Amino acid sequence: MKKLICAAGRLILRLLFRVEVRGMENYRAAGPRAVIMPNHVSLLDPALAALFIPDEPVFAINSLVARWRWVRPFLALFRTWSVDPTNPFGLKGLIEELKRDQHCVIFPEGRITTTGSQMRAFDGAAMLADKTGAVLLPLRIEGAQLSHASYLRGRFPVRWFPKITLTFLPPRKLEIPPEVKGRRRRAMAQTFLQDLLRDAAWQVRDSGRTLFGALLDARRLYGRRRVIAADIGRKPVTYDGMVRAALALGDLFGGRFNPGERAGLLMPSSVPTAALALGLSRLGHTPAMLNCTVGAQNALACCRAAEIRTVISSRRFVEAGKLGALVEAMESAGLRFLWLEDEARALGLRAKLTAWFQARFTTPETAGGPDDEAVVLFTSGSEGTPKGVALSHRNIVANRDQLMSSVDFRPSDVVLNAMPMFHVFGFVVGTIMPLLSGMYTFYFPSPLSYRAIPLVAYDINATVLFGTDTFLYGYARSASPYDFYSVRYVFEGAEKLRERTSRMWSEKFGIRVLEGYGTTETSVVSLNTALQCSAGTVGRVLPGLEARLEPVVGLEGVGRLFLRGPNVMMGYLRSERPGVLQPVEDGWYDTGDIVRLDELGFLSIRGRAKRFAKIGGEMVSLTALEEEMERLWPGVRCAMAVVRDERKGERIILVTEKKDASREEMTAHLKAAGYAEVAIPKKLLSGVKLPLLGSGKTDYPALDRLASETAGAAE
């Protein structure tokens, strides 16, 4: 009778939900003693696990749930073990059961998700594995969260009978050194378990799609009429509207380029810019996002590197940004400009109807595949001439999937993106990620509008905000304490999060700023999250990324960070070799950053390799010196410049915006902090406005030139 009931249950679920079980080879590889860990997304999950997991595992069940009347009939059909989560000895009997070479099923999250993302994992499963030597076998349930049996109605588009897949992921042994005991061991077990569930979420995602293909998938999932974007024009755009705009603008401008030719985009953060980038990439014309803040010389170097002959821009943007001199210099160098306003007038009724028909009734074709070039971004030029960074469709979609596996972003979120689209933070994180995830995004054209952005956040009920330390500090100073009332996440990147900024957001708004780390070459590498956060670090490396530290001579406890993974760029484009893609050697990208990795996997950035000076044979961290100046003079911009010294090789000069800065005060502070005499700057330039890049970061090449000229003149 029991077998008949189970067979009927499996048949019904297969008919209704087209249930598919994958990864059976991983189930068999787990061996006789395993803790099976399904994610918990709906009321269907226990039935799915019970009916589709082979053999007859023991199910750990909350003792309170076991007393529910409607649950009791099902308990008779399966082997269960009642566990009281409030009893520290509640797992003791289950441990003995596992030692008899059993399979045990336990839902580590302990409850059904209310966010659609991973929730807190309790360490019970890890403790079972630790005490018994069992392997941990993740089971990923996908699709059930879209059913009416989930708790996501109103937050997520649910339907009656979505397809459900159950995927067994590779089993893992709990890897904790035997000498680690007590609380430290539990903390490491908790981290291991959380990572295992996060990695499982990442592994079942399909990153092998083009950007436009992923956009169409998002439209199918979240609905054609879902409003997903707006800008200062205040015209909300649906998924259908974004697809139509991408098709129309892509076709309008695509015919003006040769096959495979890159298109320069000198545009503000806006809906048309996002649509144009997607439309061009669909046709195989890679959008190259030009930085309007780098000056004519660097802008022309970017165009040479990517072999850009034609630039698309907006007259209104050029006028508002006072970019006339830049455009004139680029035109004088032979670059052709196409103006959005002028070309849009040629977008007649026929073109609009064609785009509408394609968007509504067909699946538009996409040139190329996931491993082809999707966008070219450019490095900031903080260490010299900017380089072109070629990112594939897979690079970008994979990074989006990595983020979605790590953070509980929700379709109900409202993203305020003031980061420029020429910046990887603004393009990948602020534009593509929410667009492919059902989140509404408001594009603001300039991150420097310190007074306006808090008001916009208040007006649109923003829940997610991205920014650099410089920008976030500016918003916090200008905002009313209530302007960010709706914000639940603030993510900071591109420069170090200063204590003043973190403290102001905490005290004024009650919001914890979460620091992350990334590069143009990799997009986001690591970040702190609500689940895993450590102050003073940039979080833990995202799933799917391998990190390797190479020793640095003269520095202990740190290493030079190398990364390999699906989000690592295709390669560089350099102005010295126009159009020639320089791929990453052996797939490992050298970040040039000196980092520390603690036992729980949190990264701390100690500085750029190029931001270390060698003084009298000693390695001196310029970043650490700048942090000390921040402690000495809070809220004052300070930076360390390096100039050549014939006797000691290099010499450090402190450049500060503080007008009454005293070298004596600086020296006393650094000595009190334990710095040797050799590391203390011998010269101080006070009351100097620091040169900045468009991202708000210090322009170090310009700073070094300024310091060198000043020092030379003084001598």
C-alpha positions as CSV (number, residue, x, y, z in Angstrom):
1,M,0.0,0.0,0.0
2,K,2.8,2.4,1.0
3,K,4.6,1.8,-2.3
4,L,1.4,2.3,-4.3
5,I,0.7,5.6,-2.6
6,C,4.2,6.9,-3.2
7,A,4.1,5.8,-6.9
8,A,0.7,7.6,-7.3
9,G,2.2,10.7,-5.6
10,R,5.2,10.7,-8.0
11,L,2.9,10.3,-11.0
12,I,0.6,13.2,-10.0
13,L,3.6,15.5,-9.3
14,R,5.2,14.6,-12.7
15,L,1.9,15.2,-14.5
16,L,1.2,18.5,-12.8
17,F,4.7,20.0,-12.5
18,R,6.8,18.0,-15.0
19,V,9.2,17.1,-12.2
20,E,12.7,16.3,-13.5
21,V,15.5,14.8,-11.3
22,R,19.1,15.6,-12.3
23,G,22.5,14.8,-10.9
24,M,21.8,11.2,-9.9
25,E,25.5,10.5,-10.4
26,N,26.2,12.8,-7.5
27,Y,23.7,11.0,-5.3
28,R,25.4,7.7,-6.0
29,A,28.8,9.3,-5.4
30,A,27.7,10.4,-1.9
31,G,28.0,6.8,-0.6
32,P,26.1,5.2,2.3
33,R,26.4,8.0,4.8
34,A,25.1,11.4,3.7
35,V,23.2,14.4,5.0
36,I,20.9,15.5,2.1
37,M,20.2,19.3,2.3
38,P,17.4,20.6,0.1
39,N,16.7,24.3,-0.1
40,H,13.2,25.3,1.2
41,V,11.1,27.3,-1.3
42,S,7.5,26.0,-0.9
43,L,5.1,23.7,0.9
44,L,5.7,21.1,-1.8
45,D,9.3,20.6,-0.9
46,P,8.9,17.8,1.8
47,A,6.7,15.8,-0.6
48,L,9.1,16.3,-3.5
49,A,12.1,15.2,-1.4
50,A,10.2,12.2,0.1
51,L,8.9,11.0,-3.2
52,F,11.9,11.6,-5.5
53,I,14.9,10.8,-3.3
54,P,15.8,7.2,-3.9
55,D,15.9,4.6,-1.1
56,E,14.3,5.5,2.2
57,P,16.2,8.3,4.0
58,V,15.4,9.5,7.5
59,F,13.7,12.9,7.5
60,A,14.6,15.3,10.3
61,I,11.4,17.2,11.3
62,N,10.7,19.9,13.8
63,S,9.0,18.5,16.8
64,L,6.4,21.3,16.7
65,V,5.6,20.6,13.0
66,A,5.3,16.9,13.7
67,R,2.3,17.6,16.0
68,W,0.3,19.4,13.3
69,R,-2.8,17.3,12.5
70,W,-2.5,17.5,8.7
71,V,1.2,16.4,8.9
72,R,0.6,13.2,11.0
73,P,-0.8,11.1,8.1
74,F,2.2,11.6,6.0
75,L,4.6,10.7,8.9
76,A,3.3,7.2,8.8
77,L,4.5,6.8,5.2
78,F,8.1,7.9,5.7
79,R,10.9,7.4,8.2
80,T,11.1,10.6,10.3
81,W,13.1,11.8,13.3
82,S,11.5,14.5,15.5
83,V,14.1,17.2,16.5
84,D,13.5,19.9,19.1
85,P,15.6,22.9,17.8
86,T,15.6,24.4,21.3
87,N,17.2,21.3,22.8
88,P,21.0,21.3,22.4
89,F,21.0,17.5,22.6
90,G,18.2,17.1,20.0
91,L,20.5,15.8,17.3
92,K,22.1,13.1,19.5
93,G,19.7,10.3,18.4
94,L,20.0,11.4,14.8
95,I,23.8,11.2,15.0
96,E,23.6,7.6,16.2
97,E,21.2,6.8,13.3
98,L,23.6,8.3,10.8
99,K,26.5,6.3,12.1
100,R,24.6,3.2,11.0
101,D,25.2,4.3,7.4
102,Q,22.0,6.1,6.7
103,H,20.9,8.9,4.5
104,C,19.3,11.8,6.4
105,V,17.3,14.7,4.9
106,I,17.4,18.0,6.7
107,F,16.2,21.5,5.5
108,P,19.1,23.7,6.8
109,E,17.2,26.9,6.5
110,G,14.6,25.6,8.9
111,R,11.8,27.5,7.1
112,I,10.3,28.4,3.7
113,T,12.0,31.3,2.1
114,T,10.0,34.6,2.0
115,T,12.5,36.4,-0.2
116,G,13.0,33.9,-3.1
117,S,16.7,33.8,-2.1
118,Q,18.8,31.8,0.3
119,M,18.0,32.5,4.0
120,R,20.0,31.8,7.1
121,A,21.3,28.2,7.4
122,F,21.3,26.6,10.8
123,D,24.4,24.6,11.5
124,G,22.6,21.4,12.5
125,A,23.4,19.7,9.2
126,A,27.1,20.6,9.5
127,M,27.2,19.3,13.0
128,L,25.7,16.0,11.9
129,A,28.3,15.7,9.3
130,D,31.1,16.7,11.7
131,K,30.1,14.2,14.3
132,T,29.5,11.3,12.0
133,G,31.9,11.8,9.1
134,A,29.0,11.9,6.7
135,V,29.2,13.9,3.4
136,L,27.0,16.9,2.8
137,L,24.8,16.5,-0.3
138,P,23.1,19.6,-1.6
139,L,19.7,19.2,-3.3
140,R,18.5,22.2,-5.2
141,I,14.8,22.6,-5.8
142,E,14.0,25.0,-8.6
143,G,10.6,26.1,-9.9
144,A,8.5,25.3,-6.8
145,Q,9.0,28.9,-5.6
146,L,6.9,30.0,-8.6
147,S,4.0,27.9,-7.5
148,H,1.0,29.0,-5.4
149,A,2.5,26.7,-2.7
150,S,5.3,29.2,-2.1
151,Y,5.3,32.2,0.3
152,L,6.2,34.6,-2.5
153,R,2.7,35.6,-3.8
154,G,2.7,39.4,-4.3
155,R,6.5,39.5,-4.4
156,F,7.0,37.2,-7.3
157,P,5.0,36.2,-10.3
158,V,3.5,32.8,-9.2
159,R,1.6,30.4,-11.4
160,W,-0.4,27.2,-11.0
161,F,1.9,24.4,-12.3
162,P,5.4,25.6,-13.0
163,K,8.1,23.1,-14.1
164,I,10.1,21.8,-11.1
165,T,13.6,20.4,-11.2
166,L,15.5,18.6,-8.4
167,T,19.2,18.7,-8.8
168,F,21.7,16.8,-6.7
169,L,25.0,18.7,-6.6
170,P,28.4,17.1,-5.9
171,P,28.8,15.9,-2.3
172,R,31.3,17.7,0.0
173,K,33.2,16.6,3.1
174,L,33.2,19.1,5.9
175,E,36.7,20.6,5.8
176,I,37.7,21.9,9.2
177,P,41.1,21.2,10.8
178,P,40.8,18.8,13.7
179,E,42.6,21.2,16.1
180,V,39.9,23.8,15.7
181,K,37.4,23.5,18.6
182,G,34.4,25.1,20.3
183,R,32.8,28.3,19.0
184,R,35.5,28.7,16.3
185,R,34.6,25.3,14.9
186,R,30.9,26.0,14.9
187,A,31.6,29.3,13.1
188,M,33.6,27.6,10.4
189,A,31.0,24.9,10.1
190,Q,28.3,27.6,9.7
191,T,30.3,29.3,7.0
192,F,31.0,26.1,5.2
193,L,27.3,25.2,5.2
194,Q,26.2,28.7,4.0
195,D,28.8,28.5,1.2
196,L,27.6,25.1,0.2
197,L,24.0,26.3,-0.2
198,R,25.1,29.5,-2.0
199,D,27.3,27.5,-4.4
200,A,24.4,25.2,-5.1
201,A,22.2,28.1,-6.1
202,W,25.0,29.3,-8.4
203,Q,25.7,25.9,-10.0
204,V,22.1,25.4,-11.2
205,R,21.9,28.8,-13.0
206,D,22.4,28.9,-16.7
207,S,24.9,31.7,-17.6
208,G,25.3,30.6,-21.2
209,R,23.0,33.2,-22.7
210,T,23.4,36.5,-24.6
211,L,22.3,39.7,-22.8
212,F,19.4,40.1,-25.2
213,G,18.5,36.4,-24.8
214,A,18.6,36.8,-21.0
215,L,16.4,39.9,-21.3
216,L,13.8,37.8,-23.2
217,D,14.0,35.1,-20.5
218,A,13.4,37.7,-17.8
219,R,10.4,39.0,-19.7
220,R,8.9,35.5,-19.9
221,L,9.5,34.9,-16.2
222,Y,8.3,38.3,-14.8
223,G,5.7,39.3,-17.4
224,R,5.6,41.5,-20.4
225,R,3.8,44.3,-18.7
226,R,6.1,44.5,-15.6
227,V,7.5,48.0,-15.2
228,I,11.3,47.7,-14.9
229,A,12.9,51.0,-15.7
230,A,12.6,54.8,-15.7
231,D,14.9,57.8,-15.8
232,I,14.6,61.6,-15.2
233,G,12.2,61.7,-18.1
234,R,9.8,60.0,-15.8
235,K,8.4,57.6,-18.4
236,P,8.1,54.1,-17.0
237,V,9.2,51.3,-19.3
238,T,7.9,47.7,-19.2
239,Y,9.8,44.6,-20.3
240,D,7.9,44.8,-23.6
241,G,8.9,48.5,-23.9
242,M,12.6,47.8,-23.3
243,V,12.6,45.0,-25.8
244,R,10.9,47.2,-28.4
245,A,13.3,50.0,-27.7
246,A,16.3,47.7,-28.0
247,L,15.1,46.3,-31.3
248,A,14.2,49.7,-32.8
249,L,17.4,51.6,-31.7
250,G,19.6,48.6,-32.6
251,D,18.1,48.4,-36.1
252,L,18.3,52.2,-36.5
253,F,22.0,52.6,-35.6
254,G,23.1,49.1,-36.6
255,G,23.0,49.8,-40.3
256,R,25.5,52.6,-39.8
257,F,28.3,50.2,-38.8
258,N,30.3,47.6,-40.6
259,P,29.8,44.0,-39.5
260,G,31.6,43.4,-36.2
261,E,32.5,47.1,-35.8
262,R,32.5,48.5,-32.3
263,A,30.2,51.5,-31.6
264,G,31.4,54.2,-29.2
265,L,28.6,55.4,-26.8
266,L,29.0,58.8,-25.2
267,M,25.7,58.7,-23.3
268,P,24.2,59.4,-19.9
269,S,22.7,56.7,-17.6
270,S,19.2,56.5,-19.0
271,V,16.7,54.1,-20.5
272,P,17.7,54.9,-24.1
273,T,21.3,54.1,-23.3
274,A,20.5,50.8,-21.8
275,A,18.2,49.9,-24.7
276,L,20.8,51.0,-27.3
277,A,23.6,49.0,-25.7
278,L,21.4,45.9,-25.7
279,G,20.2,46.5,-29.2
280,L,23.7,47.0,-30.6
281,S,25.1,43.9,-28.8
282,R,22.2,41.8,-30.2
283,L,23.4,42.7,-33.7
284,G,27.1,42.0,-33.0
285,H,28.1,45.7,-32.8
286,T,29.8,45.8,-29.4
287,P,28.9,49.0,-27.5
288,A,32.0,50.6,-26.1
289,M,31.0,52.8,-23.2
290,L,33.1,56.0,-23.3
291,N,34.0,57.9,-20.1
292,C,33.2,61.5,-20.5
293,T,35.3,62.6,-17.5
294,V,38.8,61.4,-18.6
295,G,39.6,64.3,-20.9
296,A,40.2,64.4,-24.6
297,Q,43.6,62.7,-24.6
298,N,42.5,59.6,-22.7
299,A,39.1,59.5,-24.6
300,L,41.0,59.3,-27.9
301,A,43.3,56.6,-26.5
302,C,40.2,54.6,-25.6
303,C,38.9,55.0,-29.2
304,R,42.2,53.9,-30.7
305,A,42.4,50.8,-28.4
306,A,38.9,49.6,-29.4
307,E,39.2,50.8,-33.0
308,I,36.1,53.1,-32.6
309,R,35.4,55.2,-35.7
310,T,31.8,56.2,-34.9
311,V,30.4,57.6,-31.7
312,I,26.7,57.8,-30.7
313,S,25.9,60.6,-28.4
314,S,23.1,63.0,-27.3
315,R,23.2,66.7,-28.0
316,R,21.2,67.3,-24.8
317,F,23.8,65.3,-22.8
318,V,26.7,67.1,-24.4
319,E,25.2,70.5,-23.6
320,A,24.2,69.6,-20.0
321,G,27.6,68.1,-19.3
322,K,29.6,70.9,-21.0
323,L,31.3,68.4,-23.2
324,G,31.6,70.5,-26.3
325,A,35.4,70.8,-26.1
326,L,35.7,67.0,-25.8
327,V,33.4,66.4,-28.8
328,E,35.3,68.9,-30.8
329,A,38.6,67.3,-30.1
330,M,37.2,63.9,-31.0
331,E,35.8,65.1,-34.2
332,S,39.1,66.9,-35.1
333,A,40.7,63.5,-34.7
334,G,38.5,62.0,-37.4
335,L,35.7,60.4,-35.3
336,R,32.2,60.5,-36.7
337,F,29.3,61.4,-34.4
338,L,25.8,60.2,-34.7
339,W,23.3,62.2,-32.6
340,L,20.4,60.3,-30.9
341,E,18.0,63.2,-31.3
342,D,18.7,63.5,-35.0
343,E,18.6,59.8,-35.8
344,A,15.4,59.3,-33.8
345,R,13.5,61.6,-36.1
346,A,14.1,59.0,-38.8
347,L,12.4,56.4,-36.6
348,G,9.1,56.3,-38.5
349,L,5.9,54.5,-38.0
350,R,7.0,51.5,-40.1
351,A,10.1,50.9,-37.9
352,K,8.1,51.3,-34.7
353,L,5.5,48.8,-35.9
354,T,8.2,46.3,-37.0
355,A,9.8,46.5,-33.6
356,W,6.4,46.1,-31.9
357,F,5.6,43.0,-34.0
358,Q,9.0,41.5,-33.4
359,A,8.8,42.0,-29.7
360,R,5.2,40.7,-29.4
361,F,5.1,37.8,-31.8
362,T,8.6,36.5,-32.5
363,T,11.8,35.6,-30.8
364,P,14.3,38.0,-32.4
365,E,17.5,36.5,-33.6
366,T,20.8,37.4,-31.9
367,A,24.1,37.6,-33.6
368,G,26.8,35.5,-32.0
369,G,26.7,33.5,-28.8
370,P,27.4,33.8,-25.1
371,D,31.2,33.7,-25.4
372,D,31.2,36.6,-27.9
373,E,32.0,40.2,-27.0
374,A,29.1,42.0,-25.4
375,V,30.5,45.3,-24.2
376,V,33.8,47.1,-23.9
377,L,34.4,49.1,-20.8
378,F,37.5,51.1,-20.0
379,T,39.8,51.2,-17.0
380,S,39.8,54.4,-15.0
381,G,43.3,55.4,-15.9
382,S,44.2,55.7,-12.3
383,E,47.5,54.1,-13.1
384,G,48.2,55.4,-16.6
385,T,46.5,55.3,-20.0
386,P,43.0,53.6,-19.9
387,K,42.7,50.2,-21.4
388,G,39.7,48.6,-23.1
389,V,38.2,45.7,-21.2
390,A,36.3,43.3,-23.4
391,L,33.5,41.5,-21.5
392,S,31.6,38.6,-23.1
393,H,27.9,37.9,-22.6
394,R,28.8,35.0,-20.4
395,N,31.1,37.2,-18.3
396,I,28.2,39.6,-17.5
397,V,25.4,37.1,-17.1
398,A,27.6,34.9,-14.9
399,N,28.4,37.9,-12.6
400,R,24.7,38.7,-12.4
401,D,24.0,35.0,-11.4
402,Q,26.8,35.1,-8.8
403,L,25.3,38.2,-7.2
404,M,21.8,36.7,-7.2
405,S,23.1,33.6,-5.6
406,S,24.7,35.6,-2.8
407,V,22.3,38.5,-2.0
408,D,18.5,38.4,-1.4
409,F,17.7,40.8,-4.2
410,R,14.0,40.7,-4.9
411,P,11.7,41.5,-7.8
412,S,10.0,43.9,-5.5
413,D,13.2,45.9,-5.1
414,V,13.5,49.5,-6.4
415,V,17.1,50.2,-7.5
416,L,18.4,53.8,-7.7
417,N,21.4,53.7,-10.1
418,A,23.3,57.0,-10.2
419,M,26.6,55.3,-11.2
420,P,27.5,56.0,-14.8
421,M,27.1,53.2,-17.3
422,F,30.7,53.6,-18.5
423,H,31.7,52.3,-15.1
424,V,31.5,48.5,-14.5
425,F,29.6,49.2,-11.3
426,G,27.0,51.2,-13.1
427,F,26.7,48.9,-16.2
428,V,26.9,45.3,-14.8
429,V,25.5,45.8,-11.3
430,G,23.3,48.9,-11.6
431,T,21.9,48.2,-15.1
432,I,22.1,44.6,-16.3
433,M,21.7,42.8,-13.0
434,P,18.3,44.4,-12.0
435,L,17.1,44.4,-15.6
436,L,17.5,40.6,-15.8
437,S,16.0,40.1,-12.3
438,G,12.7,41.8,-12.5
439,M,13.7,44.8,-10.4
440,Y,12.6,48.3,-11.1
441,T,15.6,50.6,-11.8
442,F,15.6,54.4,-11.9
443,Y,18.6,55.8,-13.8
444,F,20.0,59.1,-12.7
445,P,22.5,60.8,-15.0
446,S,25.1,62.1,-12.6
447,P,26.3,60.7,-9.2
448,L,27.5,64.2,-8.3
449,S,24.0,65.5,-7.7
450,Y,24.4,65.2,-3.9
451,R,21.2,67.2,-3.1
452,A,19.0,65.7,-5.8
453,I,19.7,62.0,-5.4
454,P,18.4,61.7,-1.7
455,L,15.2,63.4,-2.9
456,V,14.8,60.9,-5.8
457,A,15.4,58.0,-3.4
458,Y,12.6,59.3,-1.2
459,D,10.3,60.0,-4.2
460,I,10.6,56.5,-5.8
461,N,10.8,54.6,-2.5
462,A,14.2,53.2,-3.4
463,T,15.2,50.0,-1.6
464,V,18.7,49.4,-3.1
465,L,21.4,52.0,-3.7
466,F,24.9,51.6,-5.2
467,G,27.8,54.1,-4.9
468,T,31.4,54.8,-4.1
469,D,32.5,56.1,-0.8
470,T,32.9,59.6,-2.1
471,F,29.4,59.7,-3.5
472,L,27.7,58.0,-0.5
473,Y,29.3,60.5,1.9
474,G,28.1,63.4,-0.3
475,Y,24.5,62.0,-0.3
476,A,24.6,61.4,3.5
477,R,25.7,65.0,4.2
478,S,23.0,66.5,2.0
479,A,20.1,64.2,2.9
480,S,17.4,64.6,5.5
481,P,17.3,61.7,8.0
482,Y,14.1,60.4,6.4
483,D,15.2,60.6,2.7
484,F,16.4,57.0,2.7
485,Y,13.6,55.6,4.9
486,S,12.8,52.8,2.4
487,V,16.4,51.7,1.7
488,R,17.3,48.2,2.9
489,Y,20.6,47.8,1.1
490,V,23.5,50.2,0.3
491,F,26.4,48.7,-1.5
492,E,29.8,50.5,-1.7
493,G,32.6,49.7,-4.1
494,A,35.3,51.1,-6.4
495,E,37.2,52.7,-3.5
496,K,37.7,52.0,0.2
497,L,34.8,52.5,2.5
498,R,35.9,55.2,5.0
499,E,34.9,55.0,8.6
500,R,33.3,58.5,8.5
501,T,30.9,57.3,5.7
502,S,30.0,54.1,7.4
503,R,29.4,55.9,10.7
504,M,27.3,58.7,9.2
505,W,25.0,56.2,7.4
506,S,24.6,54.2,10.5
507,E,23.9,57.1,12.9
508,K,21.9,59.3,10.5
509,F,19.8,56.7,8.7
510,G,20.2,53.4,10.6
511,I,21.6,51.7,7.5
512,R,24.7,49.5,7.4
513,V,26.8,50.2,4.3
514,L,28.0,46.9,2.8
515,E,31.4,47.1,1.2
516,G,32.3,45.1,-1.8
517,Y,35.2,44.7,-4.2
518,G,35.5,44.4,-7.9
519,T,37.5,45.5,-11.0
520,T,36.5,46.4,-14.5
521,E,38.1,43.2,-15.6
522,T,36.0,40.9,-13.4
523,S,33.0,43.0,-12.4
524,V,32.1,42.1,-8.7
525,V,34.6,39.8,-7.0
526,S,33.4,39.9,-3.4
527,L,31.0,41.6,-1.1
528,N,29.6,41.7,2.4
529,T,26.0,40.5,2.6
530,A,23.3,40.4,5.3
531,L,24.1,36.7,5.8
532,Q,27.9,37.0,5.8
533,C,29.5,40.3,6.9
534,S,32.8,41.3,8.5
535,A,33.6,44.9,9.2
536,G,36.8,46.1,7.7
537,T,36.7,43.6,4.9
538,V,35.3,43.6,1.4
539,G,33.4,40.3,2.0
540,R,33.8,36.8,0.6
541,V,34.6,35.8,-2.9
542,L,31.6,35.1,-5.0
543,P,30.7,31.5,-6.0
544,G,32.3,30.2,-9.2
545,L,35.4,32.3,-8.7
546,E,38.8,30.8,-7.8
547,A,41.2,33.0,-5.8
548,R,45.0,32.5,-5.5
549,L,47.4,34.5,-3.4
550,E,51.0,34.8,-4.5
551,P,53.6,35.8,-1.9
552,V,55.0,39.3,-2.1
553,V,58.7,39.9,-1.1
554,G,58.9,42.1,2.0
555,L,55.3,41.6,3.1
556,E,54.0,39.0,5.6
557,G,50.5,37.6,6.0
558,V,49.3,38.9,2.6
559,G,49.6,38.0,-1.1
560,R,49.0,39.3,-4.6
561,L,45.4,38.3,-5.7
562,F,44.9,36.3,-8.8
563,L,41.4,35.3,-10.0
564,R,39.9,32.8,-12.4
565,G,36.2,32.2,-13.2
566,P,33.4,32.8,-15.7
567,N,33.2,36.5,-15.0
568,V,36.9,37.2,-15.8
569,M,37.2,39.3,-18.9
570,M,38.0,38.1,-22.4
571,G,41.1,40.4,-22.5
572,Y,42.5,43.9,-22.9
573,L,42.4,46.3,-25.8
574,R,45.4,48.7,-25.7
575,S,46.0,51.9,-27.6
576,E,49.5,50.7,-28.6
577,R,48.0,47.7,-30.5
578,P,44.6,48.9,-31.7
579,G,41.9,46.3,-32.0
580,V,44.1,43.4,-30.9
581,L,42.6,41.5,-28.0
582,Q,45.2,40.5,-25.3
583,P,43.6,37.5,-23.5
584,V,44.2,36.6,-19.9
585,E,47.2,34.3,-19.5
586,D,46.1,30.8,-18.5
587,G,42.7,32.3,-17.4
588,W,44.2,33.8,-14.3
589,Y,43.8,37.5,-14.0
590,D,46.3,39.4,-11.9
591,T,44.4,42.0,-10.0
592,G,47.5,43.8,-8.8
593,D,45.9,44.1,-5.4
594,I,47.7,43.0,-2.2
595,V,45.1,41.3,0.0
596,R,44.7,39.3,3.2
597,L,42.4,36.3,3.4
598,D,41.2,35.2,6.9
599,E,40.2,31.7,8.0
600,L,36.5,32.4,7.3
601,G,37.3,33.5,3.7
602,F,36.9,37.3,4.1
603,L,39.1,39.5,1.9
604,S,40.8,42.6,3.2
605,I,42.5,44.9,0.7
606,R,45.9,46.1,1.8
607,G,46.6,48.2,-1.2
608,R,47.6,48.1,-4.9
609,A,50.9,46.5,-5.7
610,K,51.7,49.8,-7.4
611,R,50.6,51.6,-4.2
612,F,53.6,50.3,-2.3
613,A,56.8,52.4,-2.2
614,K,60.2,50.9,-1.7
615,I,62.1,53.3,0.7
616,G,65.6,52.3,1.7
617,G,64.8,48.7,0.9
618,E,61.6,48.7,3.0
619,M,58.1,48.1,1.4
620,V,55.7,50.9,2.6
621,S,52.0,50.7,2.0
622,L,50.7,54.1,0.7
623,T,47.1,53.0,1.3
624,A,47.8,52.3,5.0
625,L,49.4,55.7,5.3
626,E,46.3,57.3,3.8
627,E,44.1,55.4,6.2
628,E,46.2,56.8,9.1
629,M,45.7,60.4,7.8
630,E,42.0,59.7,7.7
631,R,42.2,58.8,11.4
632,L,44.2,62.0,12.1
633,W,42.1,64.4,10.1
634,P,38.6,62.8,9.7
635,G,36.7,64.0,6.7
636,V,39.7,65.5,5.0
637,R,41.0,64.2,1.7
638,C,44.6,63.1,1.8
639,A,46.7,61.0,-0.6
640,M,50.3,59.8,-0.8
641,A,52.3,60.7,-3.9
642,V,55.5,59.0,-4.9
643,V,58.4,60.8,-6.6
644,R,61.9,59.6,-7.6
645,D,64.7,60.0,-5.2
646,E,68.3,59.5,-6.4
647,R,69.5,58.4,-3.0
648,K,66.6,56.2,-1.7
649,G,65.0,55.3,-5.0
650,E,61.5,56.7,-4.1
651,R,60.2,59.4,-1.8
652,I,56.7,59.8,-0.3
653,I,54.9,63.1,-0.3
654,L,51.6,63.7,1.6
655,V,49.2,65.8,-0.4
656,T,46.2,67.1,1.6
657,E,43.3,69.4,1.1
658,K,43.7,70.5,4.7
659,K,45.0,74.1,4.6
660,D,46.6,74.2,8.1
661,A,48.0,70.7,8.0
662,S,51.2,70.3,10.1
663,R,54.0,67.9,9.2
664,E,54.9,67.8,12.9
665,E,51.4,66.7,13.8
666,M,51.5,64.1,11.0
667,T,54.9,62.8,12.1
668,A,53.8,62.5,15.8
669,H,50.7,60.6,14.8
670,L,52.5,58.1,12.5
671,K,55.2,57.5,15.1
672,A,52.5,56.8,17.7
673,A,50.9,54.4,15.3
674,G,54.2,52.5,15.1
675,Y,55.5,53.6,11.8
676,A,59.3,53.6,11.3
677,E,61.1,56.8,10.4
678,V,61.7,55.5,6.9
679,A,57.9,55.3,6.2
680,I,57.0,58.8,7.3
681,P,56.6,61.3,4.4
682,K,59.4,63.9,4.4
683,K,57.3,66.5,2.6
684,L,53.7,67.8,3.0
685,L,51.7,69.8,0.4
686,S,48.7,71.4,2.2
687,G,45.6,73.1,0.9
688,V,45.9,71.3,-2.5
689,K,42.8,70.1,-4.3
690,L,43.3,66.5,-5.1
691,P,42.7,65.4,-8.7
692,L,39.8,63.0,-9.0
693,L,38.5,60.6,-11.7
694,G,34.9,60.4,-12.7
695,S,34.3,57.6,-10.2
696,G,35.4,59.8,-7.3
697,K,38.7,57.9,-6.9
698,T,42.0,59.8,-6.7
699,D,43.8,60.3,-10.0
700,Y,47.2,59.0,-8.8
701,P,49.1,59.6,-12.1
702,A,48.0,63.3,-12.0
703,L,48.8,63.4,-8.3
704,D,52.3,62.1,-8.8
705,R,52.9,64.6,-11.6
706,L,51.6,67.4,-9.4
707,A,53.9,66.3,-6.5
708,S,56.9,65.9,-8.7
709,E,56.5,69.3,-10.2
710,T,56.0,70.9,-6.8
711,A,58.9,69.1,-5.3
712,G,61.2,69.9,-8.2
713,A,60.2,73.6,-8.1
714,A,60.9,73.7,-4.3
715,E,64.3,72.2,-4.8
